[in-house]
Amino acid sequence: MSQKNTRPRRRESAKVDAKNSIREFPRVRLRAFVSSGFPRSRPALPPGAVSVLSVVQLLCFCFVAGCNSPSAANNKLRVENSKLQEQITALQREIQTDKATIQAREAMVGTLPTLPQERLDKLFTTGGIKLGRLTGGDPSSASKNGDVGIKVEVVPVDQQGEKLKAAGRFEIDAFDLAQPTDPQVGHWSFNVDEARQNWFGGGLLYSYVLKCPWQNKSPVHEELTLKVKFVDELTGREFTQQRVIKIRPLTTTP
């Protein structure tokens, strides 16, 4: 009878001891942590290492700052380059104008006289020509097998490069340089009246649009070299522009 009573008491005392040990466990760890002392601070770096680390950090900061914002010197160089490029373009246009003037004077010996040069310099006269974005193959709504010719968008410009509605005549030549024997595809001429009929000054266009249908033959390659010459009616100057264009060759005879 005594043995039966002692077994439950032992079990209860074991449970009490377990609870007390669980409660005392954090306190024991805290005492051990305090008695052992707090962790020591990280050892200091040598003076040489500190200076090297500071220099590396400074270089990284300068590199990031330089990447984020362009320097004033670079901006100044960009502006100067842009101005120089504009000056070069203006000088090239002046040279082309002077050359055209000389050629016109040489060709007009014995023909109708023009205004003196000092008076022409006071006017807005033609200083060159520009080819527009419509220049290329001329498709036809009736034929879906390729282009039926060439379409040329061209406008005269003054000495400052501004568009100018100037009267004159045009000569247009197209070459297929991939053909070694006979590269010329065609030659088209527009006198002053014919060119005037093809002037478009409304909407988004302010230029001549000249259509040049295929003549004796249509090209077989997609790349052509186009040469456009304009002879100004007022001054007699000649101006030429050249461009490589893309077309769609006809698969059948137009």
MARLOZA-679063 format. One line per 4 residues: number of its first residue (from 0); their letters; for each residue y, x, z of N, C-alpha, C, CB. Coordinates in steps of 0.05 Angstrom, whole numbers, plus 5000, padded with zeros to 4 digits. Glycine has a CB too. Layout:
N
NUM> a> Y:X:Z:Y:X:Z:Y:X:Z:Y:X:Z ~ ...
//
This chain:
254
0> msqk> 4976:5017:5000:5000:5000:5000:5025:5017:5000:5000:4981:5024 ~ 5025:5039:5014:5048:5057:5016:5052:5072:4989:5044:5078:5038 ~ 5031:5078:4976:5034:5091:4950:5046:5073:4929:5007:5101:4939 ~ 5040:5047:4929:5052:5028:4911:5082:5026:4915:5039:5001:4913
4> ntrp> 5091:5027:4940:5119:5024:4946:5135:5049:4939:5123:5018:4976 ~ 5123:5072:4940:5138:5097:4935:5143:5101:4905:5123:5121:4947 ~ 5125:5091:4888:5129:5095:4859:5154:5082:4848:5105:5085:4844 ~ 5160:5057:4855:5185:5046:4845:5209:5060:4856:5187:5016:4853
8> rrre> 5208:5070:4880:5231:5084:4891:5236:5110:4876:5227:5090:4921 ~ 5214:5124:4869:5217:5149:4854:5230:5143:4826:5190:5163:4850 ~ 5221:5122:4814:5233:5115:4788:5262:5109:4790:5218:5091:4775 ~ 5270:5094:4810:5299:5087:4814:5315:5112:4820:5302:5067:4836
12> sakv> 5305:5130:4836:5319:5155:4842:5322:5173:4817:5305:5171:4865 ~ 5302:5172:4800:5303:5188:4775:5325:5177:4757:5276:5188:4761 ~ 5327:5150:4755:5348:5138:4739:5375:5145:4749:5344:5108:4738 ~ 5379:5144:4775:5405:5150:4787:5412:5179:4782:5404:5145:4818
16> dakn> 5393:5197:4784:5398:5226:4779:5406:5230:4750:5374:5243:4785 ~ 5393:5215:4731:5400:5218:4702:5428:5209:4697:5380:5202:4685 ~ 5436:5186:4709:5463:5176:4705:5484:5195:4716:5467:5149:4719 ~ 5478:5206:4740:5497:5225:4751:5500:5250:4734:5488:5233:4780
20> sire> 5477:5260:4723:5479:5284:4706:5495:5278:4681:5451:5293:4698 ~ 5492:5254:4670:5508:5247:4646:5538:5247:4652:5499:5220:4634 ~ 5544:5236:4676:5573:5235:4683:5584:5263:4689:5576:5217:4708 ~ 5567:5280:4701:5577:5306:4708:5577:5326:4684:5560:5317:4730
24> fprv> 5564:5319:4661:5562:5338:4639:5589:5346:4628:5545:5326:4617 ~ 5608:5327:4621:5635:5335:4611:5650:5353:4631:5651:5311:4604 ~ 5647:5346:4657:5661:5362:4677:5651:5391:4678:5659:5349:4705 ~ 5624:5393:4675:5613:5420:4676:5622:5436:4652:5582:5418:4676
28> rlra> 5624:5424:4629:5633:5438:4605:5662:5446:4608:5629:5421:4580 ~ 5679:5428:4620:5707:5434:4624:5710:5457:4643:5721:5409:4634 ~ 5694:5458:4665:5696:5480:4684:5688:5506:4670:5678:5475:4709 ~ 5667:5505:4654:5658:5529:4640:5680:5539:4620:5632:5524:4625
32> fvss> 5693:5520:4607:5714:5527:4588:5738:5540:4602:5723:5503:4572 ~ 5746:5528:4625:5768:5539:4640:5762:5566:4652:5777:5520:4662 ~ 5737:5569:4663:5729:5594:4675:5727:5616:4655:5703:5591:4690 ~ 5718:5609:4630:5716:5630:4610:5743:5638:4597:5697:5621:4588
36> gfpr> 5764:5621:4600:5790:5627:4589:5793:5615:4562:5794:5656:4588 ~ 5819:5609:4555:5824:5598:4528:5819:5619:4507:5853:5588:4527 ~ 5815:5610:4482:5810:5629:4460:5835:5647:4456:5804:5615:4434 ~ 5829:5671:4452:5851:5690:4448:5864:5686:4420:5841:5719:4450
40> srpa> 5889:5693:4418:5904:5690:4393:5894:5710:4372:5934:5694:4398 ~ 5899:5704:4346:5889:5721:4325:5904:5748:4326:5894:5708:4298 ~ 5890:5769:4322:5903:5796:4324:5924:5799:4303:5882:5818:4321 ~ 5946:5811:4310:5969:5815:4292:5962:5834:4269:5993:5826:4307
44> lppg> 5974:5829:4246:5969:5846:4223:5985:5872:4225:5976:5831:4196 ~ 5976:5893:4213:5992:5918:4213:6018:5914:4199:5976:5940:4199 ~ 6039:5929:4205:6065:5926:4192:6064:5929:4162:6085:5947:4203 ~ 6048:5947:4151:6045:5950:4122:6034:5925:4109:6028:5974:4116
48> avsv> 6014:5913:4121:6003:5889:4110:6023:5866:4110:5978:5881:4125 ~ 6039:5864:4131:6059:5843:4132:6079:5846:4110:6073:5843:4160 ~ 6089:5870:4105:6109:5875:4084:6097:5868:4056:6119:5903:4085 ~ 6072:5876:4051:6060:5871:4026:6056:5841:4022:6032:5884:4024
52> lsvv> 6048:5827:4043:6045:5798:4042:6072:5784:4036:6033:5787:4068 ~ 6093:5793:4048:6120:5782:4043:6128:5786:4014:6140:5794:4062 ~ 6123:5810:4003:6131:5815:3975:6115:5797:3956:6126:5844:3968 ~ 6089:5793:3962:6073:5776:3944:6083:5747:3945:6043:5777:3953
56> qllc> 6090:5737:3969:6100:5710:3972:6126:5707:3957:6104:5702:4001 ~ 6144:5727:3959:6169:5726:3945:6166:5726:3914:6187:5750:3953 ~ 6147:5742:3905:6142:5742:3876:6131:5716:3866:6123:5765:3869 ~ 6113:5704:3881:6102:5677:3874:6124:5656:3873:6080:5669:3894
60> fcfv> 6142:5657:3893:6164:5638:3893:6182:5641:3869:6180:5641:3919 ~ 6188:5666:3862:6205:5671:3839:6192:5662:3813:6213:5700:3837 ~ 6165:5666:3811:6151:5658:3787:6151:5628:3784:6122:5669:3788 ~ 6146:5614:3806:6145:5584:3804:6173:5574:3798:6136:5572:3831
64> agcn> 6194:5585:3810:6221:5576:3804:6228:5582:3775:6241:5590:3823 ~ 6220:5604:3764:6226:5611:3737:6212:5592:3717:6219:5639:3730 ~ 6187:5584:3724:6172:5566:3706:6184:5538:3707:6143:5565:3714 ~ 6194:5529:3730:6204:5502:3732:6230:5498:3718:6207:5495:3761
68> spsa> 6248:5517:3717:6274:5514:3705:6281:5538:3688:6296:5510:3727 ~ 6289:5533:3662:6297:5555:3645:6322:5569:3655:6301:5546:3616 ~ 6323:5595:3650:6346:5610:3660:6370:5604:3642:6340:5640:3660 ~ 6394:5610:3653:6419:5606:3638:6420:5624:3614:6443:5612:3656
72> annk> 6408:5648:3616:6408:5667:3593:6393:5655:3570:6397:5694:3601 ~ 6369:5643:3575:6353:5631:3554:6368:5608:3541:6326:5622:3565 ~ 6381:5591:3557:6397:5569:3546:6419:5579:3528:6408:5552:3568 ~ 6432:5601:3537:6454:5612:3521:6444:5623:3494:6468:5634:3536
76> lrve> 6420:5636:3495:6409:5646:3470:6401:5624:3451:6384:5663:3476 ~ 6391:5602:3462:6383:5579:3444:6408:5568:3430:6369:5557:3460 ~ 6430:5565:3445:6455:5554:3434:6465:5573:3412:6476:5549:3455 ~ 6465:5599:3418:6476:5619:3399:6458:5619:3373:6477:5646:3411
80> nskl> 6432:5617:3377:6414:5617:3353:6419:5592:3336:6385:5617:3362 ~ 6424:5569:3349:6429:5545:3335:6455:5547:3319:6430:5521:3354 ~ 6476:5558:3331:6501:5562:3317:6498:5581:3293:6523:5572:3336 ~ 6484:5603:3298:6480:5622:3276:6464:5609:3253:6464:5647:3286
84> qeqi> 6444:5593:3259:6429:5580:3238:6447:5561:3222:6406:5564:3249 ~ 6465:5546:3235:6484:5529:3221:6503:5545:3204:6500:5512:3242 ~ 6512:5568:3214:6530:5584:3198:6515:5595:3173:6540:5607:3215 ~ 6490:5603:3176:6475:5613:3153:6471:5591:3132:6447:5623:3162
88> talq> 6465:5567:3141:6462:5545:3122:6488:5539:3108:6453:5519:3137 ~ 6511:5539:3122:6536:5535:3109:6543:5557:3089:6559:5533:3130 ~ 6537:5582:3096:6543:5604:3078:6525:5602:3053:6538:5631:3092 ~ 6500:5595:3056:6483:5592:3033:6493:5570:3014:6454:5586:3042
92> reiq> 6503:5548:3027:6514:5526:3010:6539:5536:2995:6520:5502:3028 ~ 6556:5552:3008:6580:5562:2995:6572:5580:2972:6597:5577:3015 ~ 6552:5597:2976:6544:5615:2954:6533:5599:2931:6522:5635:2964 ~ 6518:5578:2937:6507:5562:2915:6530:5548:2900:6487:5541:2926
96> tdka> 6550:5539:2915:6573:5526:2902:6588:5545:2884:6592:5514:2923 ~ 6593:5569:2894:6608:5589:2878:6592:5597:2853:6613:5614:2895 ~ 6566:5600:2856:6550:5606:2833:6550:5584:2812:6521:5612:2842 ~ 6549:5559:2822:6550:5537:2803:6577:5535:2790:6544:5511:2818
100> tiqa> 6599:5542:2804:6625:5542:2792:6628:5562:2770:6647:5547:2813 ~ 6618:5586:2774:6619:5607:2754:6603:5599:2729:6608:5633:2765 ~ 6579:5588:2734:6563:5579:2711:6576:5557:2695:6535:5570:2720 ~ 6589:5539:2710:6603:5517:2697:6626:5526:2680:6613:5496:2717
104> ream> 6641:5546:2690:6664:5556:2675:6655:5571:2650:6681:5575:2692 ~ 6633:5586:2653:6622:5600:2629:6612:5580:2608:6600:5619:2638 ~ 6600:5558:2617:6589:5539:2598:6611:5521:2586:6568:5522:2611 ~ 6634:5518:2599:6654:5499:2589:6675:5512:2572:6668:5486:2613
108> vgtl> 6670:5535:2562:6689:5548:2543:6689:5532:2517:6681:5578:2538 ~ 6713:5522:2510:6715:5507:2485:6710:5477:2490:6696:5517:2465 ~ 6704:5468:2514:6700:5440:2520:6724:5429:2535:6674:5435:2536 ~ 6722:5404:2545:6744:5392:2559:6750:5407:2584:6737:5363:2566
112> ptlp> 6776:5412:2590:6783:5427:2614:6779:5410:2639:6812:5437:2613 ~ 6775:5423:2661:6772:5410:2687:6796:5417:2705:6745:5418:2701 ~ 6796:5407:2729:6818:5413:2748:6817:5442:2756:6816:5394:2772 ~ 6840:5453:2762:6841:5481:2773:6825:5483:2799:6870:5490:2777
116> qerl> 6815:5507:2805:6799:5511:2828:6814:5505:2854:6788:5539:2829 ~ 6840:5511:2855:6855:5506:2880:6858:5476:2885:6883:5519:2878 ~ 6858:5460:2864:6858:5431:2869:6831:5420:2876:6869:5417:2844 ~ 6810:5432:2863:6783:5423:2870:6776:5429:2899:6762:5437:2852
120> dklf> 6787:5452:2910:6781:5459:2937:6792:5439:2957:6793:5487:2943 ~ 6812:5423:2949:6824:5403:2967:6809:5376:2966:6853:5398:2959 ~ 6790:5374:2948:6775:5349:2944:6747:5351:2956:6774:5341:2914 ~ 6735:5327:2960:6707:5327:2968:6691:5328:2942:6700:5301:2985
124> ttgg> 6680:5351:2936:6665:5354:2912:6636:5362:2918:6678:5376:2894 ~ 6619:5361:2898:6591:5367:2902:6586:5396:2909:6575:5359:2878 ~ 6571:5400:2930:6564:5428:2938:6534:5433:2938:6575:5433:2966 ~ 6519:5413:2931:6489:5416:2930:6477:5388:2927:6479:5430:2955
128> iklg> 6450:5388:2927:6435:5363:2926:6412:5365:2946:6424:5357:2897 ~ 6403:5341:2955:6381:5339:2974:6361:5319:2964:6391:5331:3002 ~ 6335:5326:2967:6314:5307:2960:6306:5291:2985:6289:5323:2949 ~ 6302:5265:2981:6296:5247:3003:6267:5243:3007:6309:5220:2998
132> rltg> 6261:5227:3028:6233:5224:3036:6217:5207:3017:6232:5211:3064 ~ 6230:5192:2999:6215:5176:2979:6204:5192:2956:6232:5153:2969 ~ 6213:5217:2954:6204:5234:2932:6174:5240:2934:6220:5261:2933 ~ 6160:5233:2912:6131:5237:2911:6119:5220:2889:6119:5230:2938
136> gdps> 6094:5212:2893:6080:5195:2874:6092:5167:2873:6051:5194:2880 ~ 6091:5155:2850:6102:5128:2846:6078:5109:2842:6121:5126:2822 ~ 6070:5095:2863:6048:5076:2860:6056:5051:2845:6036:5069:2887 ~ 6037:5037:2834:6042:5012:2820:6025:4990:2832:6036:5015:2789
140> sask> 6037:4967:2835:6023:4944:2846:6001:4935:2827:6042:4921:2853 ~ 6004:4940:2801:5984:4931:2782:5960:4949:2780:5997:4928:2754 ~ 5964:4975:2788:5942:4994:2786:5937:5005:2814:5949:5017:2766 ~ 5912:5003:2823:5904:5014:2849:5887:5039:2846:5888:4993:2864
144> ngdv> 5887:5050:2822:5871:5074:2816:5886:5100:2819:5859:5072:2789 ~ 5911:5098:2827:5928:5123:2830:5957:5117:2824:5917:5145:2812 ~ 5973:5138:2823:6001:5136:2817:6006:5135:2787:6017:5159:2830 ~ 6026:5120:2779:6033:5117:2751:6055:5136:2743:6040:5089:2744
148> gikv> 6065:5152:2761:6086:5171:2755:6097:5183:2781:6109:5157:2740 ~ 6122:5193:2779:6136:5206:2801:6161:5191:2807:6142:5236:2794 ~ 6167:5189:2833:6192:5177:2842:6209:5198:2856:6186:5152:2860 ~ 6234:5201:2848:6251:5222:2859:6275:5209:2873:6261:5242:2837
152> evvp> 6277:5214:2899:6301:5205:2914:6318:5230:2918:6293:5192:2942 ~ 6343:5229:2906:6360:5252:2907:6389:5243:2911:6358:5269:2880 ~ 6404:5258:2926:6432:5251:2932:6449:5277:2932:6435:5237:2960 ~ 6472:5276:2919:6491:5299:2921:6503:5301:2949:6513:5297:2900
156> vdqq> 6510:5325:2957:6523:5330:2983:6547:5348:2979:6503:5342:3004 ~ 6566:5346:2998:6590:5363:2996:6585:5389:3009:6614:5348:3008 ~ 6607:5405:3013:6604:5431:3024:6595:5431:3053:6630:5446:3022 ~ 6599:5408:3067:6590:5406:3095:6562:5393:3098:6610:5390:3111
160> gekl> 6549:5387:3075:6523:5375:3075:6523:5345:3078:6507:5387:3098 ~ 6546:5332:3076:6547:5303:3078:6541:5290:3051:6575:5294:3088 ~ 6528:5267:3052:6522:5253:3027:6547:5245:3012:6505:5228:3033 ~ 6545:5247:2986:6569:5242:2969:6559:5227:2944:6583:5269:2961
164> kaag> 6572:5205:2938:6566:5190:2914:6581:5203:2891:6573:5160:2917 ~ 6568:5220:2877:6580:5235:2855:6565:5229:2829:6580:5266:2860 ~ 6580:5227:2807:6568:5221:2781:6559:5247:2768:6589:5207:2763 ~ 6537:5244:2753:6526:5268:2740:6501:5260:2725:6522:5290:2759
168> rfei> 6489:5280:2713:6464:5276:2698:6442:5293:2712:6467:5284:2668 ~ 6417:5284:2707:6394:5297:2720:6374:5306:2698:6380:5278:2739 ~ 6361:5328:2705:6337:5338:2690:6315:5343:2710:6344:5363:2673 ~ 6292:5332:2705:6269:5334:2724:6245:5345:2709:6263:5306:2737
172> dafd> 6233:5364:2722:6208:5376:2711:6187:5377:2733:6213:5405:2700 ~ 6162:5371:2724:6139:5372:2742:6118:5391:2731:6127:5343:2746 ~ 6106:5406:2749:6087:5426:2741:6062:5424:2758:6099:5455:2743 ~ 6039:5426:2745:6013:5427:2759:6004:5457:2758:5991:5408:2746
176> laqp> 6011:5472:2779:6006:5500:2778:5976:5507:2780:6021:5514:2801 ~ 5960:5487:2787:5931:5492:2787:5919:5493:2759:5917:5471:2803 ~ 5935:5485:2739:5927:5486:2711:5937:5513:2699:5937:5462:2694 ~ 5921:5532:2693:5930:5558:2684:5941:5558:2656:5908:5578:2686
180> tdpq> 5931:5541:2638:5939:5542:2610:5965:5527:2604:5917:5532:2593 ~ 5966:5502:2613:5990:5485:2607:5998:5471:2632:5984:5464:2584 ~ 6014:5484:2650:6020:5473:2676:6040:5450:2676:6029:5494:2694 ~ 6057:5448:2655:6079:5428:2656:6067:5401:2651:6100:5435:2635
184> vghw> 6073:5383:2670:6063:5355:2669:6082:5338:2653:6059:5343:2697 ~ 6109:5342:2656:6128:5326:2642:6156:5335:2647:6125:5297:2651 ~ 6174:5325:2629:6203:5330:2631:6218:5304:2627:6212:5352:2610 ~ 6236:5298:2645:6251:5273:2644:6281:5279:2647:6242:5253:2667
188> sfnv> 6297:5265:2631:6326:5269:2631:6340:5242:2636:6336:5281:2604 ~ 6361:5242:2652:6377:5219:2657:6406:5226:2653:6372:5208:2687 ~ 6420:5213:2634:6448:5218:2630:6464:5204:2652:6457:5209:2602 ~ 6491:5206:2650:6508:5195:2671:6504:5165:2674:6537:5201:2666
192> dear> 6503:5150:2652:6500:5121:2653:6472:5113:2664:6505:5108:2626 ~ 6451:5127:2655:6424:5121:2665:6422:5127:2694:6403:5136:2649 ~ 6434:5149:2703:6433:5155:2732:6448:5135:2748:6444:5183:2736 ~ 6471:5125:2738:6487:5106:2753:6471:5080:2757:6513:5100:2738
196> qnwf> 6455:5073:2738:6439:5048:2741:6417:5051:2762:6426:5041:2714 ~ 6411:5075:2770:6390:5080:2790:6402:5089:2816:6370:5101:2779 ~ 6427:5083:2821:6439:5089:2847:6435:5065:2866:6470:5095:2844 ~ 6427:5071:2891:6423:5051:2911:6441:5057:2935:6392:5049:2919
200> gggl> 6460:5040:2941:6479:5045:2963:6478:5024:2984:6506:5046:2952 ~ 6458:5007:2984:6456:4986:3005:6431:4990:3022:6455:4959:2993 ~ 6432:4978:3046:6409:4980:3064:6407:5008:3076:6383:4972:3050 ~ 6382:5018:3076:6377:5044:3087:6380:5067:3066:6350:5045:3099
204> lysy> 6385:5059:3041:6387:5080:3020:6416:5085:3013:6371:5071:2995 ~ 6421:5110:3007:6447:5119:2997:6441:5143:2979:6468:5125:3019 ~ 6429:5137:2956:6420:5159:2939:6411:5148:2912:6396:5175:2952 ~ 6406:5167:2894:6393:5160:2868:6363:5158:2873:6400:5181:2846
208> vlkc> 6350:5139:2860:6321:5137:2860:6312:5135:2830:6311:5112:2876 ~ 6301:5157:2821:6295:5160:2793:6265:5159:2789:6306:5187:2781 ~ 6256:5141:2772:6227:5137:2767:6220:5152:2741:6220:5107:2765 ~ 6199:5168:2743:6190:5184:2721:6160:5178:2715:6194:5215:2727
212> pwqn> 6154:5160:2696:6126:5154:2690:6113:5177:2675:6125:5128:2673 ~ 6086:5178:2678:6071:5198:2664:6076:5196:2634:6041:5196:2670 ~ 6078:5219:2620:6084:5219:2592:6059:5222:2575:6104:5241:2585 ~ 6054:5245:2564:6031:5249:2547:6005:5250:2563:6034:5274:2530
216> kspv> 6006:5260:2587:5981:5263:2603:5988:5259:2632:5968:5290:2598 ~ 5968:5251:2648:5972:5248:2677:5958:5272:2690:5960:5221:2687 ~ 5969:5282:2712:5957:5305:2725:5930:5299:2737:5976:5316:2747 ~ 5914:5320:2740:5887:5317:2752:5886:5327:2780:5867:5331:2734
220> heel> 5907:5341:2790:5907:5351:2817:5928:5336:2834:5913:5381:2817 ~ 5923:5336:2860:5940:5321:2878:5967:5335:2885:5925:5316:2904 ~ 5969:5360:2879:5993:5375:2887:6009:5384:2862:5986:5400:2903 ~ 6035:5376:2861:6052:5383:2839:6077:5397:2849:6060:5357:2823
224> tlkv> 6089:5414:2833:6114:5427:2839:6136:5413:2823:6113:5457:2833 ~ 6156:5402:2838:6177:5386:2826:6203:5403:2826:6181:5360:2841 ~ 6217:5403:2803:6243:5416:2800:6264:5396:2790:6241:5441:2780 ~ 6285:5393:2806:6306:5374:2799:6332:5389:2796:6309:5352:2822
228> kfvd> 6346:5384:2773:6372:5396:2767:6393:5374:2764:6371:5414:2742 ~ 6415:5377:2777:6437:5358:2775:6462:5373:2765:6443:5345:2803 ~ 6475:5361:2744:6500:5372:2733:6522:5353:2740:6498:5376:2702 ~ 6541:5362:2757:6563:5346:2767:6582:5340:2744:6577:5359:2790
232> eltg> 6589:5314:2741:6606:5306:2719:6635:5315:2723:6605:5276:2716 ~ 6644:5317:2747:6672:5325:2752:6677:5355:2749:6680:5317:2780 ~ 6660:5371:2760:6665:5400:2760:6648:5415:2740:6660:5411:2788 ~ 6626:5402:2730:6608:5416:2712:6589:5435:2726:6624:5431:2692
236> reft> 6588:5435:2753:6570:5453:2768:6542:5443:2765:6579:5454:2797 ~ 6523:5461:2766:6495:5455:2765:6482:5462:2792:6481:5470:2742 ~ 6465:5444:2802:6451:5448:2827:6422:5442:2823:6464:5431:2850 ~ 6405:5458:2836:6376:5455:2832:6362:5454:2859:6364:5478:2814
240> qqrv> 6342:5437:2861:6324:5435:2884:6296:5434:2875:6331:5411:2902 ~ 6278:5447:2890:6249:5448:2884:6233:5440:2908:6241:5476:2874 ~ 6211:5426:2903:6194:5417:2925:6166:5413:2914:6205:5390:2937 ~ 6147:5418:2932:6118:5412:2927:6113:5383:2937:6099:5433:2940
244> ikir> 6102:5366:2920:6097:5339:2927:6067:5332:2925:6113:5319:2909 ~ 6059:5310:2937:6031:5301:2936:6031:5275:2920:6020:5296:2964 ~ 6011:5272:2902:6007:5248:2886:5978:5240:2888:6016:5252:2857 ~ 5973:5216:2877:5945:5206:2873:5939:5205:2843:5941:5177:2887
248> pltt> 5923:5223:2833:5918:5224:2804:5904:5198:2795:5900:5248:2797 ~ 5910:5190:2771:5898:5166:2760:5869:5172:2752:5914:5156:2735 ~ 5851:5153:2758:5823:5156:2750:5819:5146:2722:5805:5141:2770 ~ 5837:5128:2713:5836:5118:2685:5863:5122:2672:5827:5088:2684
252> tp> 5865:5119:2646:5890:5122:2632:5909:5099:2639:5886:5123:2602 ~ 5934:5105:2648:5952:5083:2656:5960:5066:2632:5977:5095:2669
//
